[in-house]
Amino acid sequence: MLDILLDFWNSTGFSQIFALDTELFGIMIPGHLVMILLACLFLYLAIKKGFEPYLLIPIAFGMLLVNFPFAGLMKHAIGDEHGGLLYYLYQGVDLGIYPPLIFLCIGAGTDFGPLIANPKSLLLGAAAQLGIFVTFFGAIFLGFTGREAASIGIIGGADGPTALLLTSQLAPHLLGAIAIAAYSYMALVPVIQPPIMKLLTTEEERKIKMEQLRPVSTTEKIIFPIVVTIFTILLLPDAAPLIGMLMLGNLIKESGRVPHLVDALQNSLMYIVSIFLGVTVGAKASAEMFLRAETIKIIVLGVVAFSMGTAGGIMLGKLMSKLDGGKTNPLIGAAGVSAVPMAARVVQKEGQKYNPANFLLMHAMGPNVAGVIGSAVAAGMLLLFFK
């Protein structure tokens, strides 16, 4: 009887939950327990504090599921032996399916009108990708390989699906850490950006009131995604999955002919793919993969990437303001990171602090959506060099 009870106990996760099975900085720790507690912390931040709940809840729960001893939800399929549930769902990330589908849905909810009305916004979106390349070289300096450094640098684009697609192809072993860093910093846009905006601009610059954008015709909005698709993919074929799906979603929206498809993309499909994407990305954050010194470096480099991206956009905004005689408020450059539409809302909020009559939201949406294109192009460049 005692042997039966002992066998039962040894078959439960409780028998292993306190085991010192993970080494971190030379110290053995109970890795599964630490990751379960960390997953619970992320669930708290998502549910109680509202930090990116649509993705952070699935990611955190995926972390929770994969760190239960003996559950085997990420067990690989070998021969005739079946794999775990999350292993099969993860194939959508591994094969590069989920991120482009997210871009398809994002395109269906994006208005490129502000970018078309002010084409200079595209330069601000490009400048905000500075964080990607600065962090890339920083990661190389810290000892990461080129493929790993490219995956870490893309955090600076503040675009979760792009970071996931690039990392799944170049450095899948870093996917859990990079996903957590990317989505955490996206959620912290209202905290990270304002101090940088204040540091790099004068009060007079923050008060600049911008003129209303010109109206953009339906024809322009229809032609735009077609032209961008043709030009970008001919120039950089590796950007095709993200740019192609983004522009297809936008064309479906702007055509005005298929409202049911637009509704499905903006709602049903977006949420379905987000669940699968989040849970399976979280499932890559097992104790042995996540609790490493490299994870701490990635989190620190992620802050650098995001901060440098914000700074790059603002500095080009300051240059534009000098060149056009003070018509451009440099704050809109901060929206060049592709955290849509949160970064644009932060610009609006900060601008109104210094000039209540200032309405920068639509001006900021130009660089904001340009940042989505910019991060996808940057990912295509990195794939070109390191795939």
N, C-alpha and C positions, 0 to 999 in steps of 0.2 A: 504493500500500500504506500509505504514511504517512497519507494522507487517511482511509483506512478505519479505521486505528487511532485517529486523532484523533477521528473521528466516534463511534467506539465509546466512547472515554474520555468524551467530552462527554455521552453518553447515560446514563452511570452516575451514581449518587449520589455516588461518591467525588469527582467533579469539582466538586461544589457544597458538600460538607460543611464545608469550611473558608472558604467565601465570607462576607465581612462584609456580611450582608444584613439585619441587624436593628439598629435604633437603640434604645439604652437609656440614659436620662439623658444624651443628647447624644453618646454614644459608639457607634460601629458595632462590632458583635460578630458572631461566627459563630452565629447563632440556632439553626440546626438542630443543630449540634454541642452547644451548651449544653443544649438540651432533651433530646437523647439521653442525655447524661450525667446530667441531672436524673432522667430516667425510670429509669435504672439505679440511681441512689441510692434512689429509692422502692421499686424491686424488692428492693434489699438490706434496707431497713427492714422490708418486708413479710415477706420470706422468713427473713432472719436474726434480726430482732428481734421478729417476730410482731405488727407494727403493723397491725391490721385487714386481715389477709392476704386474706380472702375478697373484699374490694372493692379493696384497694390494689394487688393483683397485676394484676387486669384493667385498672384505671385507669392504672397505670404502663405496662402493655404497650400500651394504646391511645395513650398519649403517645408511646411509642417508634415505633409504626407510622405515626402521622400526621406525624412529623417527618423521615421519610426523603425526600430530594429525589426528585421525579419519580414517587413511588409512587402518588399520586393517590387514596388510599383514602377521602378525604373530599371528592372532587370532586363538585360538584353535577350533577344531571341537567339538561341544557339541551336542549330540543327532542327530537330523536331520539337525542341523544348520551347514553349511559348514565352514571350516576354511579358513584362508588366504593363498594366493599362497605360501609365504615363509614358512608357517607352514608345508605344505605338502613336499616342497623341503627339509626342515630341517630333515625330517624323515631319510634321508640318513646318517646324522650325528648321530641322536638319536639312530638309530639301528646299528650303527657301520659299515656302508657300505662304505662311501666315503674314509676314511683314508686307509683301506686295499687296495682299488682300486688304490689310489695314490702310495702305496708301490709296487703294481703290475707293475705300469708304471715305477717307479724308478728302480726296478730290471731289467727291460728290457733295461735301459740305463746305467747300472752300470757294470764296469769291475772290477772283484775281483782278477784279475791277480796280481797286486802289493801286495795284502794281502796274496795270495797263495805263492808268491815268497819270502815273508818275514813274516812268521807266527808270529814273535814277535810283529808285528804291532797290532795284536789282543789285546795284553796287553795294548798298548797305547790307543786303543779305549775304553777298559774297564776302564782305569784310568781316562779318561776324563768324565766318568759318576759320578765322585766324586761330581760334582756340584749338581747333583740331590739329593743325600742323605744329603749333608751338608745343602742345602736349605730346605729339608724336615724337619729337626730338627729345623732349624731357624723359619720356619712357625709355627711349633708346639709351640715354645717359644712365638710367637707373638699372640697366641690364636686361630689359625685355628684348625679345626678338623683334624683327621688323613686323611680322604678322601680328604679334601681340601688341606692339606699340600702335599700329594702325587701328586695332580694335579699341584700345583705350582712348586714343585721340578722338575718335568719332563721338565720344560722350560730349565733346564741346559743341556739337551740332544741336544738342538738346532735342534730339529726335529719337525716341525710343525704338520704333520699328527699324529705322536705318541702322542703329547700333546693334540690334539683334541680328539683322540680316548679315551685316559685315562680320560680326563676331562668330556667328554660326559657321561661316565659311573659312575664316582665317584662324580663329583661336577658340574653338568650342569649349575648351576646358576652362575658359575665363567667363563663359556666358553668364553664370549666376551672379558673379561679382559685378560685372559690367552692367547687367540689367538692373540690379538693385541701385547701383550708383546713378545710372542714367535717369531712371524714373524718380529716384529720391530728389535729385537736383532739379528735375522738371517741376516737381511739386513745391520746391523751395524757391522758385523764381521770385515771388514777392518778397522773400527775405534776402536773397543774394544780390539781386540787381540794384535796388535803390541806393545802397551805400556806394556802389561803383559809379552809378549815374551822378551822384552828388559830388564824388571825388573828382571826376573828370570834366565836369561842366561848371561854368560860372552861373550865378543867380540870374544874370542878364540873359544868358543863353537859354536857361530853363524857362524864362518868361516869354520867349519868342512865340508869337501867334502866327500860325500858318494859314494861308488862304485855302478856301474850300477847293477840293479836287473837282476837275471837270467831269461831267457825266460820261459814262462809257457805254457805247451802244452794244446791243445784243450781238450784232455781227462781229464786233471786235472780240467779245468774250468767247464766241464760237471758234473764231480763227486762232486765237491765242494758244489753246492746248494742242491744236494740230501742228502749228508752226514750232512750238517748243519741243514737241515729241520728235518731229523730223530732224530738227537741227541738233538737239542734244544727243539723240541716240546715234546719229551719223558721226558726231564728234567723239562720243564716248559710249560705245556699245555696252560696256559693263553696267552702265546706269539704266539700261532698258527695263529691268523688272520694276524698279521703283518709279522712275519717271513715266514709263508707259502706263502703269496702273493709276498713278496720280492723275495724269492727264485724261485717261479714259473716264475716270469717275467724274472729273470736272466737265468733260464734254457731254456726258450723259445728263448732267445737271443743267448746263447752259443750253442744250438743244431745246429744252422745253417740251419735248415730245413724249417723254416716258416718265411721268411723275411717280408711277408705282415703283419703278426701278430706283429712282432717287430716294424714295421713302425707305425701301428695303436696304439700300446701301447705308443711308444715314442712321438707321436704327437697327433693324434685325441683324443684318450681317455683321455690322460693326461690333455689336455686343457679343454675338456668338464667337467670332474670331478672337475677340479680346479675352474671353474666358479661356479658350483653348491655349492661346498664346501665353497668357499670364500664368496659368497653372503649370504648363510644361517648362517655361523659363524658370519658375520657382523651383521646379523639380531638379534643376541642374545645380541647385545650391545645397548639395549634400555636405555633411561635415567635412569629409575628406577633401572635397573640392573647394569649399568656401573658407574654411578656417586655416588660412595660410598667410604668411607675411605679404605675399603678392596682393592679397585682397586689400590690406591696409594701404599699400602703395596706390592701388587703383582708385580707392576712394579719395585719397589726397589729390591724385592727378586729375580726377574728375572735377574737383572744385577749381583747380587751375584751368582746366579746359573750358569750363562754363564761364569763369570770370574773364578769361582772355577773349572769349568769343563776344561777350558783352562789351568789353573794352574796345575791341576792334571795330565794332559797329558804331560806337559812340565817337571814336576818334575820326572815322571817316565822315560822320555826321558833322563834326566840328569843322572839318576841312570844307565840306559842302557849304556850310553856313558862311564861312569866310569868302568863298568864291562867288556866292550868289547875293552877297550884300546883306546877310542876316535874315534871309527868307526861310531857311531850314532850321528847325529846332533840333539840335544834336541828340536830344533824348530819343528820337524815333530810331536812331541807330541801334539802341539796345534791343529793339524788337527784331533785329536781324537773326537772332537765334530762333530756331523753328518750333518753339513751344507755343503753338497756336491754340487759342488766341490769348493765352495767359500773359505772354510777354507784352503784347500790344495793350492789354488792360493795365498793366503796371505802368507803362509809359503814360497812358491817359491819366492815371491817378497821380503820378508824380508831377506831370505837367500842370495839373489843376491846383496842386498845392501852392505853386508860385504865381499862377495866373488863372483865377477862377473862370475867366472868359475863354480859356484855351481848350480847344477840343482836338486832341491829337490822335484819337482812336483810329480813324480811317487812314490818316497819314501813316500811323504805325503799322497798320495791317499790310501795307505795301511791302516793307522790309520783312515783316513776319512771314508772309507766304513766300517771299523770295528766299527766305531762310530754309523753307522746306525743300525748294528746288536746289538750293546751294548745298545742303547736307547730302542730298541724294547724288549730286554730281561729285561731291568730295568722296563719298563712298565708292562711286564708280572709278574714280582715279586711284584710290587705294587698292581696289580689287585688281585694277589693271597692272599695278606694280607688284602685288604680293600674292595673287591667287596661284 
